[in-house]
Amino acid sequence: GVQVIRGFFGAALLYGDKKEVFPVIRDLETLEYELIVRLMRLTGGARVIGVVEGTDGNQFTFNLPGSETGPLRGFNQNFATLRANMEQLYRVETQYPAFVPIDTAVDLLLVAAPGFLTEREKYRIDQYVMSGRPVLFLTPGMNVAIASGITAAPSNNGYEDLLSHYGILPRKNIVLEPRNWEAVRFGDAMFPIPYPYWPVVTYNTMNPENPVTARLQMLSLPWTSSFDLDSTAQPDAVSEPLVLSTGQAWEETGNLFLIPREMNEYLPVDQRMHIFAVLQSGAMTSRYAQAPPEGISPEEWEAGRRASDGEARVLAVANALFATDFYVGYTNAGGNYHFLLNALDFLALDSDLIRVRSRVLRDAPLDSELKARTQTAIIAANMLLAPLVLVLLGVWAGVRRRKREASAA
């Protein structure tokens, strides 16, 4: 076969005795972002992201359907593509607060949905927050298991009290959307069916003022939980919801069996907006200001911080599966990676970098507030208009050819 690719010669950036190379420049739309990334690495500007995933046996675990190698455990196995994207700009280093304090060289901490955190780990994360450095929590409220069916049960990860102290209250629920959802195939089904347990969030319910979400078009969140906010927990902090459901969403709680069914079999109750991601920022007090937790020496506690040093920032997402290789590969929800990378850039670097990255986004879903009849009309027009134009062009070309043949005769 023959394949034609539009490409350009590579480029090299030189700085002292250092060098960054573009072997081939394939995509001009991402060239500006790639240049910025390489310049930052070249000049020593790379920041360090510390990943906390829990001690052995407590990492985030997902049993991939049909896998013969057993469940995927930890950050590297579940979030390999996300890590590869992070490493374009950041140094990613695993942290072990169960044994030692978090490295002072870490610029941002990612708490990657550990199954459980001890008091010692929570104390050292809290002290990192009090140091004025940002933390991003992935914290699902439910544990989902896939075996002979799909089940969910409330999580017991041990750090809900830490988030609650910062004013972010995780709910033990799964949120459903009546209209914006992924269509999926299960088992031997020939055609995709609606699955409101996988809601799709469009730009209508994402914060247009925060750089993390201002330019995003779509997020897809599987079996997602939500947050409540407590303004009295940290009265000097500001809560900024970033990603929300529509006002027609509802929740299910308790032990759940998440098999797909016909839409008329769901029972929406207490329909309202739910918060999926929130940024809490401002002056905060330590969860451990009054006494040290178990496992922390009096000396370490005495040397610790009772309140934040400068502005503390905690960004929490009530989901973790949305950024896994499994889910993004299944749904092609590339906006999920953009959301997390935007969050990392905003917390660790400069929000201007988000604007450069976001120029390559392509998804532009239909407005969720359009009437169903209007949406159907637009979709039908998109499906029928192109074939109709081709047919008309073919008829026109045929008529012209017959006229030329008639005049030649």
C-alpha positions in Angstrom: 0.0 0.0 0.0 0.9 3.6 -0.3 0.5 6.2 2.4 1.0 9.9 2.1 1.7 11.9 5.2 2.2 15.7 5.3 5.3 16.3 7.4 8.1 18.8 8.0 11.7 18.5 8.8 12.6 18.2 12.5 14.0 20.9 14.7 16.4 21.1 17.6 16.5 23.5 20.5 19.9 24.2 22.0 20.6 25.7 25.4 24.2 25.5 26.7 25.1 21.9 26.5 21.5 20.7 26.5 19.4 19.8 23.5 15.7 19.0 22.8 14.9 17.5 19.4 11.8 17.3 17.3 12.5 14.2 15.0 9.6 15.2 12.7 7.1 17.9 13.0 3.8 16.3 12.1 1.1 18.5 13.6 1.4 22.3 13.3 -1.6 22.8 15.6 0.2 21.3 18.6 3.6 22.8 17.7 3.3 25.8 20.0 2.5 23.6 23.0 5.3 21.2 22.1 7.8 24.1 21.9 6.7 25.4 25.3 7.1 22.0 26.9 10.6 21.4 25.5 11.7 24.9 26.4 10.6 24.4 30.0 12.5 21.0 30.1 15.5 22.6 28.5 15.8 25.5 30.9 15.3 23.3 34.0 11.7 24.5 34.6 10.2 21.0 34.9 8.0 20.7 38.0 7.7 17.6 40.1 4.3 15.8 40.7 4.2 13.5 43.6 1.8 10.6 43.3 0.2 9.0 46.5 -1.4 5.7 45.8 -1.4 4.0 49.2 0.8 1.2 50.5 0.9 -2.4 49.1 -2.6 -3.8 48.8 -4.3 -0.3 49.2 -3.8 1.0 45.6 -6.6 1.7 43.2 -7.7 -1.6 41.7 -9.8 -2.3 38.7 -10.7 -5.8 37.4 -10.7 -5.4 33.6 -13.4 -7.4 31.9 -12.0 -10.5 30.2 -8.5 -10.0 31.5 -6.4 -13.1 32.0 -3.7 -11.4 34.0 -5.8 -10.4 37.0 -6.9 -7.0 38.2 -4.9 -3.8 37.4 -3.4 -2.2 40.5 -2.0 1.2 41.2 -1.3 4.3 39.2 1.1 2.9 36.6 -1.1 0.0 35.5 -4.5 1.9 35.5 -3.3 5.4 34.4 -0.4 4.6 32.0 -1.5 7.0 29.3 -2.2 9.8 31.7 1.3 9.3 33.2 2.9 9.4 29.8 1.1 12.7 29.1 2.2 14.1 32.4 5.8 13.2 31.8 6.0 15.3 28.7 6.2 18.3 31.0 6.6 17.1 34.6 8.7 14.7 36.6 6.4 12.1 38.2 7.6 10.6 41.4 5.7 8.2 43.7 5.6 9.3 47.4 5.3 7.1 50.4 3.9 9.2 53.3 3.1 6.0 55.2 6.9 5.8 55.9 8.5 9.3 55.3 7.3 12.9 54.9 6.5 14.0 51.4 9.6 15.2 49.5 10.0 19.0 49.8 10.9 19.1 46.0 7.4 18.0 45.1 5.4 21.0 43.6 2.0 19.3 43.4 0.6 16.2 45.0 -1.8 13.8 43.2 -3.7 11.5 45.5 -4.6 8.8 42.9 -7.7 7.1 44.4 -6.0 4.9 47.0 -8.2 2.2 48.4 -7.3 3.2 51.9 -5.0 5.8 53.6 -3.7 5.5 57.2 -3.7 8.3 59.7 0.0 8.8 59.2 -0.5 9.2 55.4 -3.4 11.7 55.9 -1.4 13.7 58.4 1.5 14.2 55.9 -0.9 15.1 53.1 -2.5 17.6 55.4 0.8 19.1 56.2 1.6 19.4 52.5 -1.7 21.3 52.1 -0.8 23.5 55.0 2.6 24.3 53.3 0.6 26.2 50.6 1.3 23.7 47.9 -1.7 22.3 45.8 -3.2 18.8 46.1 -5.4 17.0 43.5 -7.6 14.2 44.9 -9.3 11.5 42.8 -11.8 10.2 45.3 -14.7 8.0 44.1 -17.4 7.5 46.7 -18.3 4.0 45.5 -16.2 0.9 44.7 -17.3 -0.7 41.4 -16.7 -4.4 40.7 -17.2 -6.2 37.4 -17.6 -10.0 37.6 -20.7 -11.9 36.6 -22.4 -8.5 36.8 -21.6 -4.9 37.7 -22.0 -4.0 41.3 -21.1 -1.0 43.5 -20.7 -0.5 47.2 -19.8 2.5 49.4 -16.0 3.0 49.6 -14.2 3.0 52.9 -11.0 4.8 51.8 -10.3 6.4 55.2 -9.7 10.0 54.0 -13.3 11.3 53.6 -12.8 13.0 57.0 -9.7 14.9 55.7 -11.7 16.2 52.7 -14.6 17.0 54.9 -12.4 19.0 57.1 -11.5 21.1 54.0 -15.2 21.6 53.3 -15.6 19.0 50.6 -18.0 16.3 51.6 -17.9 13.1 49.5 -21.2 11.4 48.9 -21.6 7.6 48.8 -23.6 7.6 45.6 -23.7 7.1 41.9 -25.2 9.9 39.8 -27.4 9.2 36.7 -28.3 11.6 33.9 -31.6 11.2 32.0 -30.4 12.6 28.6 -26.6 13.1 28.5 -25.0 9.6 28.7 -22.7 7.2 26.9 -24.3 4.6 24.7 -22.6 1.2 25.4 -22.8 -2.4 24.4 -22.9 -5.1 27.0 -22.5 -8.9 26.6 -23.9 -10.1 23.2 -25.9 -6.9 22.5 -25.7 -6.0 18.8 -26.5 -2.3 19.2 -25.5 0.3 21.8 -28.0 1.2 24.4 -28.4 4.3 26.7 -26.5 3.9 30.0 -27.3 6.8 32.3 -24.7 5.5 34.9 -22.1 6.9 32.5 -23.1 10.6 32.3 -21.6 13.0 29.8 -21.0 16.5 31.0 -21.0 19.3 28.4 -19.7 22.8 28.6 -23.2 24.0 29.8 -22.5 22.7 33.3 -18.7 23.4 33.5 -17.3 26.5 35.1 -16.7 29.0 32.3 -14.6 31.3 34.5 -11.9 28.8 35.7 -9.1 28.1 33.2 -9.3 24.3 34.0 -12.8 24.0 32.4 -13.3 27.3 30.4 -12.4 25.7 27.1 -13.5 22.2 27.6 -16.4 20.9 25.6 -17.1 17.5 27.1 -16.3 15.1 30.0 -17.4 11.5 30.4 -17.7 10.1 33.9 -18.4 6.4 34.6 -20.2 5.4 37.8 -19.4 8.8 39.3 -20.1 10.0 42.8 -20.5 13.6 43.8 -19.7 16.1 46.6 -21.6 18.4 49.0 -19.9 21.5 50.2 -19.7 22.8 53.8 -19.0 26.5 53.9 -18.5 26.5 57.7 -15.7 24.0 57.7 -13.1 26.5 56.4 -14.8 29.9 56.6 -11.8 31.7 55.0 -11.7 29.4 52.0 -13.6 29.8 48.7 -15.4 26.8 47.1 -15.4 26.9 43.3 -17.4 24.1 41.6 -15.8 23.1 38.3 -17.9 20.3 36.9 -21.6 19.7 37.6 -24.5 17.6 36.4 -27.6 19.0 34.9 -30.6 19.8 37.1 -32.4 16.6 36.0 -29.8 14.3 37.4 -30.5 12.0 40.4 -28.5 9.6 42.6 -28.6 6.0 43.7 -27.1 4.9 47.0 -26.4 1.7 49.0 -25.3 -1.6 47.4 -26.1 -1.3 43.7 -26.5 -3.7 40.8 -25.7 -1.6 37.7 -27.0 -3.6 34.8 -28.3 -1.6 31.8 -32.1 -1.5 31.3 -34.7 0.4 29.4 -34.9 4.1 30.2 -38.5 3.8 31.4 -37.3 1.4 34.1 -35.2 4.0 35.9 -36.9 5.9 38.7 -35.6 9.5 38.9 -36.2 11.0 42.3 -34.9 14.2 44.0 -33.6 15.5 40.6 -31.0 18.3 41.1 -27.5 19.4 40.2 -24.6 17.4 41.6 -21.0 18.6 41.9 -18.4 16.2 40.3 -15.3 18.4 40.7 -14.5 21.3 43.0 -11.6 23.6 43.9 -11.3 24.8 47.5 -8.8 27.6 48.0 -7.8 30.1 50.7 -6.5 30.1 54.2 -7.2 26.7 56.0 -6.6 25.1 59.3 -5.0 21.7 59.8 -7.1 18.7 60.4 -4.5 17.8 63.2 -4.1 21.3 64.8 -5.2 20.0 68.2 -3.4 16.6 68.5 -1.1 14.3 66.5 -2.6 11.3 64.9 -1.6 7.7 65.6 1.8 6.9 64.2 3.2 10.5 64.2 5.8 11.3 66.8 5.3 14.3 69.1 8.4 15.8 67.7 7.1 15.7 64.1 3.7 17.1 65.2 5.3 19.9 67.3 7.3 20.9 64.2 4.2 20.8 62.0 1.9 23.5 60.8 -1.4 24.3 62.5 -2.7 26.5 59.6 -1.9 27.0 56.0 1.3 28.9 55.0 -0.2 31.2 52.4 -3.2 30.1 50.2 -4.0 26.4 50.4 -5.5 24.7 47.3 -7.4 21.4 47.2 -9.0 20.2 43.9 -11.2 17.1 44.3 -12.8 14.9 41.6 -15.4 12.4 42.7 -14.2 9.8 40.2 -11.1 7.9 39.1 -12.1 5.5 36.4 -12.7 8.4 34.0 -8.9 8.8 33.5 -8.0 5.1 33.2 -6.7 3.6 30.0 -9.7 1.2 30.0 -12.4 3.8 30.0 -10.8 6.4 27.7 -9.9 3.6 25.3 -13.5 2.3 25.4 -15.3 5.7 25.0 -12.6 7.7 23.2 -13.2 10.5 25.8 -10.0 12.4 25.2 -11.5 15.4 27.0 -11.0 13.5 30.3 -7.2 13.7 29.8 -7.4 17.4 28.9 -9.3 18.1 32.1 -6.7 16.5 34.3 -3.8 18.0 32.4 -5.4 21.4 32.6 -5.9 21.0 36.3 -2.2 20.1 36.7 -1.1 23.0 34.7 -3.4 25.4 36.6 -2.2 24.2 40.0 1.5 23.8 39.2 2.3 26.2 36.4 0.6 28.9 34.5 -3.0 29.0 33.3 -1.8 30.5 30.0 -0.4 27.0 29.1 -4.0 25.7 29.3 -5.1 28.1 26.5 -2.3 26.7 24.2 -3.2 23.1 25.0 -6.9 23.6 24.5 -6.6 24.9 20.9 -6.5 21.4 19.6 -9.7 20.3 21.2 -12.3 19.2 18.6 -15.4 17.9 20.4 -18.4 20.2 20.2 -21.5 18.3 21.4 -25.1 19.5 20.9 -26.4 21.8 23.5 -28.0 19.7 26.2 -30.7 22.3 26.7 -32.0 21.9 23.1 -35.4 20.2 22.8 -35.2 16.5 21.9 -37.0 17.2 18.6 -34.5 19.9 17.7 -31.6 17.6 18.5 -33.1 14.8 16.4 -33.6 17.2 13.5 -29.9 18.4 13.7 -28.6 14.8 13.8 -30.8 13.7 10.9 -29.7 16.7 8.9 -26.0 15.8 9.5 -26.6 12.2 8.5 -28.7 12.9 5.4 -27.3 16.2 4.0 -23.8 14.9 2.9 -25.2 11.8 1.0 -27.9 14.1 -0.6 -25.3 16.6 -1.8 -23.3 13.7 -3.4 -26.4 12.4 -5.1 -27.2 15.9 -6.5 -23.7 16.4 -7.7 -23.8 13.0 -9.4 -27.1 13.9 -11.1 -25.8 17.3 -12.2 -22.6 15.7 -13.6 -24.7 13.1 -15.5 -26.9 15.8 -17.0 -23.9 17.8 -18.2 -22.3 14.7 -19.7 -25.4 13.9 -21.7 -25.7 17.5 -22.9 -22.1 17.4 -24.1 -22.7 14.0 -25.9 -25.8 15.4 -27.5 -24.1 18.5 -28.8 -21.2 16.5 -30.1 -23.6 14.3 -32.0 
